Amino acid sequence: MELKNTLNQIKTNGKHTKKGWITGAPGVGKTALLHGLVGELKWCDKTVEWIDEVIRDCPYSIDKDAGFKTEMWVVEHQHLKELEKLKLAPNFLFCDRSMLDLAVYGTMLLEAGKLSEKEYQILLRAVTDWMHTYDFGILVSPSGKEVTADGFRATDKKYQTDMHNYFIKVFDAIGADYVVVDGSHSERISKVKDYFGKKGFL
């Protein structure tokens, strides 16, 4: 009986929580958008949780210098963070970056010769298996503004644009469900709310 109750609780929580991700090239304003959406949803009497970028705690090299250790470290820790937050059963759970980012960076690393075919296949399998646990995805477009240096993110604007296009290329290839948002901060929030409305979340 205990197992049955546990399984029912898992199913209930899964229907209750809409879990998704916000991502984009470095410096596009995804974290600002995330916090703006948190405020909007709370105003609508929704409970909201979020997960900060897991990669920021990674002990290995990141971005262009990342390797298989980096990617698999993120897989493990992203899984753990998401499962921990799901225990709280909020209406919405946002991930500031997610497993799908690993498909993007992993593809780049493969093309740069920093991942073997076998490593890439392992990584992509982990990503695509987990991808179906997300209810929505948000890709933030570059705004054209200068990227503020914070000692962590890449700040080259061409790299930012190239990365944005790369996100689209990889997300479309793996069949990700997502919306691209651009414009001002308020316009981005409005577009996400429209997206949520069409999905029946609001």
Backbone torsions as a table, in degrees:
resi	resn	phi	psi	omega
1	MET	NA	-37.2	-179.5
2	GLU	-62.8	-41.4	179.2
3	LEU	-63.9	-41.5	179.7
4	LYS	-62.2	-43.2	179.3
5	ASN	-64.0	-38.9	179.3
6	THR	-64.8	-44.0	179.2
7	LEU	-64.3	-38.7	177.9
8	ASN	-65.4	-37.8	178.7
9	GLN	-65.4	-41.1	178.0
10	ILE	-60.9	-44.8	179.9
11	LYS	-63.8	-41.3	-179.9
12	THR	-64.6	-46.3	179.7
13	ASN	-63.0	-37.4	-179.5
14	GLY	-63.4	-36.5	179.3
15	LYS	-78.0	-30.2	-175.8
16	HIS	-73.8	-42.4	-175.1
17	THR	-94.6	128.1	172.0
18	LYS	-98.5	109.8	-175.8
19	LYS	-104.6	133.7	178.9
20	GLY	-158.7	-174.6	-173.4
21	TRP	-132.2	154.3	171.1
22	ILE	-123.9	128.4	-179.6
23	THR	-147.4	178.4	179.9
24	GLY	162.2	175.5	178.8
25	ALA	-64.6	161.8	179.7
26	PRO	-57.0	132.5	173.4
27	GLY	81.0	13.8	-178.0
28	VAL	-84.7	-9.3	178.5
29	GLY	98.6	22.2	-177.5
30	LYS	-66.1	-38.7	-179.1
31	THR	-68.8	-38.6	176.2
32	ALA	-62.8	-40.4	177.6
33	LEU	-64.0	-43.0	179.8
34	LEU	-56.2	-50.0	-177.6
35	HIS	-67.9	-31.6	174.5
36	GLY	-64.7	-40.9	179.0
37	LEU	-68.2	-35.9	177.0
38	VAL	-58.6	-46.1	179.1
39	GLY	-63.5	-42.9	179.9
40	GLU	-62.3	-43.6	-177.4
41	LEU	-70.7	-37.2	176.6
42	LYS	-64.8	-35.2	176.6
43	TRP	-62.3	-28.1	178.2
44	CYS	-90.1	15.8	178.2
45	ASP	64.8	32.2	175.1
46	LYS	-101.0	143.0	174.0
47	THR	-86.9	137.5	-173.1
48	VAL	-136.0	137.2	171.0
49	GLU	-128.1	159.4	177.1
50	TRP	-147.7	160.0	179.2
51	ILE	-119.2	124.7	177.1
52	ASP	-70.9	166.9	-179.5
53	GLU	-55.8	114.2	179.9
54	VAL	-63.9	-35.4	-174.7
55	ILE	-59.3	-24.7	-177.6
56	ARG	-64.8	-21.3	179.1
57	ASP	-98.2	2.2	-175.9
58	CYS	-69.5	131.8	-179.7
59	PRO	-80.5	-4.6	-177.7
60	TYR	-104.8	169.8	-180.0
61	SER	-63.3	148.4	-176.8
62	ILE	-123.8	-178.1	179.3
63	ASP	52.9	-128.1	-175.3
64	LYS	-65.4	-21.4	-176.9
65	ASP	-99.0	6.5	-178.3
66	ALA	-71.8	165.7	178.0
67	GLY	-146.5	-167.9	-176.4
68	PHE	-61.8	-38.4	178.8
69	LYS	-60.2	-42.8	178.7
70	THR	-59.9	-50.5	-175.4
71	GLU	-62.7	-43.4	-178.0
72	MET	-73.9	-29.1	174.1
73	TRP	-62.3	-43.1	180.0
74	VAL	-67.2	-40.5	177.0
75	VAL	-53.5	-52.7	-177.3
76	GLU	-61.0	-47.3	-174.8
77	HIS	-76.8	-30.3	175.5
78	GLN	-66.4	-44.9	175.9
79	HIS	-54.0	-51.2	-176.0
80	LEU	-61.1	-46.3	-178.1
81	LYS	-62.6	-42.5	-178.7
82	GLU	-66.1	-43.2	-179.9
83	LEU	-65.5	-37.0	177.7
84	GLU	-62.7	-43.6	-179.0
85	LYS	-70.6	-34.1	179.9
86	LEU	-64.0	-24.2	176.5
87	LYS	-59.5	-28.3	-178.1
88	LEU	-78.8	-13.7	177.9
89	ALA	51.0	53.0	176.6
90	PRO	-74.7	167.4	174.1
91	ASN	-66.9	-38.8	-179.9
92	PHE	-132.5	139.3	172.7
93	LEU	-126.8	117.7	179.2
94	PHE	-102.7	138.4	173.9
95	CYS	-110.9	119.7	174.4
96	ASP	-78.7	95.3	-164.4
97	ARG	73.8	162.8	-175.0
98	SER	-156.3	-168.4	178.0
99	MET	-61.2	-29.9	-176.7
100	LEU	-67.6	-25.4	176.0
101	ASP	-60.1	-30.9	-178.8
102	LEU	-67.7	-29.9	176.2
103	ALA	-66.3	-38.6	-179.9
104	VAL	-67.5	-55.5	-177.2
105	TYR	-68.8	-32.9	177.5
106	GLY	-64.9	-38.7	177.6
107	THR	-65.0	-40.6	177.2
108	MET	-62.3	-42.4	-178.9
109	LEU	-67.4	-36.2	176.7
110	LEU	-62.4	-46.9	-178.5
111	GLU	-66.2	-26.7	179.2
112	ALA	-87.6	-1.1	179.6
113	GLY	79.3	16.6	-178.0
114	LYS	-98.2	-5.9	171.5
115	LEU	-128.7	141.5	174.1
116	SER	-80.6	165.7	177.6
117	GLU	-58.7	-41.4	-179.4
118	LYS	-65.3	-43.9	178.6
119	GLU	-61.7	-41.5	-179.3
120	TYR	-64.4	-41.7	179.5
121	GLN	-63.7	-40.0	177.8
122	ILE	-62.3	-46.4	-179.1
123	LEU	-63.8	-46.6	-177.5
124	LEU	-65.5	-34.8	177.2
125	ARG	-64.6	-42.5	178.4
126	ALA	-62.1	-41.2	-179.1
127	VAL	-66.9	-50.9	-175.1
128	THR	-68.7	-31.4	175.9
129	ASP	-64.9	-41.0	-176.3
130	TRP	-81.6	-24.6	-175.8
131	MET	-54.1	-34.9	-175.6
132	HIS	-75.6	-3.7	175.8
133	THR	-86.5	-7.6	179.4
134	TYR	-91.1	140.3	179.1
135	ASP	-95.5	-18.3	179.7
136	PHE	-158.2	162.0	177.2
137	GLY	-144.6	142.4	-178.1
138	ILE	-130.3	119.7	176.4
139	LEU	-107.2	120.5	-176.9
140	VAL	-92.1	128.1	179.9
141	SER	-79.5	152.3	173.9
142	PRO	-61.1	144.5	-178.0
143	SER	-94.0	-13.4	-175.8
144	GLY	92.9	-9.3	179.2
145	LYS	-75.3	158.6	174.9
146	GLU	-66.0	143.1	179.5
147	VAL	-86.5	122.0	-179.2
148	THR	-74.0	127.8	179.4
149	ALA	-71.2	129.8	177.8
150	ASP	-128.1	10.1	179.1
151	GLY	80.2	3.0	-177.9
152	PHE	-127.3	-47.9	-175.0
153	ARG	-86.6	152.1	169.6
154	ALA	-69.2	144.0	-174.7
155	THR	-117.6	1.2	-179.0
156	ASP	-73.9	125.0	-175.4
157	LYS	-68.2	-35.7	177.6
158	LYS	-64.7	-41.8	177.2
159	TYR	-61.2	-38.1	178.9
160	GLN	-61.6	-47.0	179.7
161	THR	-66.9	-43.4	178.7
162	ASP	-60.6	-40.6	179.8
163	MET	-65.2	-40.6	179.4
164	HIS	-58.9	-46.9	178.9
165	ASN	-64.3	-33.3	179.6
166	TYR	-69.5	-39.2	175.8
167	PHE	-56.3	-49.1	-178.7
168	ILE	-60.5	-46.1	-179.4
169	LYS	-57.5	-47.7	-176.5
170	VAL	-74.1	-43.5	179.7
171	PHE	-59.7	-41.4	178.9
172	ASP	-67.1	-36.5	-179.1
173	ALA	-65.5	-36.0	-177.9
174	ILE	-93.8	-0.8	176.6
175	GLY	78.1	34.1	-179.9
176	ALA	-70.1	147.4	176.0
177	ASP	-97.6	112.2	-176.5
178	TYR	-158.1	165.9	175.2
179	VAL	-124.8	144.2	175.7
180	VAL	-97.8	128.4	179.5
181	VAL	-119.9	139.8	178.5
182	ASP	-138.1	-171.1	179.3
183	GLY	91.8	-164.9	179.2
184	SER	-72.2	173.5	179.8
185	HIS	-57.7	-47.2	-178.8
186	SER	-67.4	-35.4	178.1
187	GLU	-67.3	-37.4	177.7
188	ARG	-64.0	-44.5	179.5
189	ILE	-61.2	-43.3	179.7
190	SER	-61.1	-40.7	-179.1
191	LYS	-67.7	-37.4	178.1
192	VAL	-68.1	-41.1	178.8
193	LYS	-62.9	-38.1	175.7
194	ASP	-63.4	-42.6	178.3
195	TYR	-60.5	-45.5	178.4
196	PHE	-64.9	-38.4	179.3
197	GLY	-62.4	-42.3	178.8
198	LYS	-65.8	-27.0	178.5
199	LYS	-85.9	-6.5	178.9
200	GLY	81.9	20.1	-178.7
201	PHE	-83.6	-23.1	-176.5
202	LEU	-121.0	NA	NA
